[in-house]
């Protein structure tokens, strides 16, 4: 997963047709455990996924209301579609499939 920052996240969101972004914090154990699953499922579903540490990037942290960590946001054609706080693979896979439609 490619790491984004406050400067690159908006470029990726606007450039990619459909993109997932893993919003995490380095201190978050659930985030570290879920990251490999996020990447694997996104790859299996053919969706690009990136990650951003919200603690190190105050601009993005201030512009979103995250439901918790880890959260994954889906953006399509530069617009936010949905944001989910998830650690379970089946729930995440269903989310990705729904966003692809």
Protein Blocks (a to p, Z undefined) as FASTA:
>chain_A
ZZddfklmmmmmmmpmbdcdddddfklmklmmmmmmmmmmmmmnopacddddfklmmklm
mmpccfbdcdddddeehiafbdcddfbfklmmmmmmmmmZZ
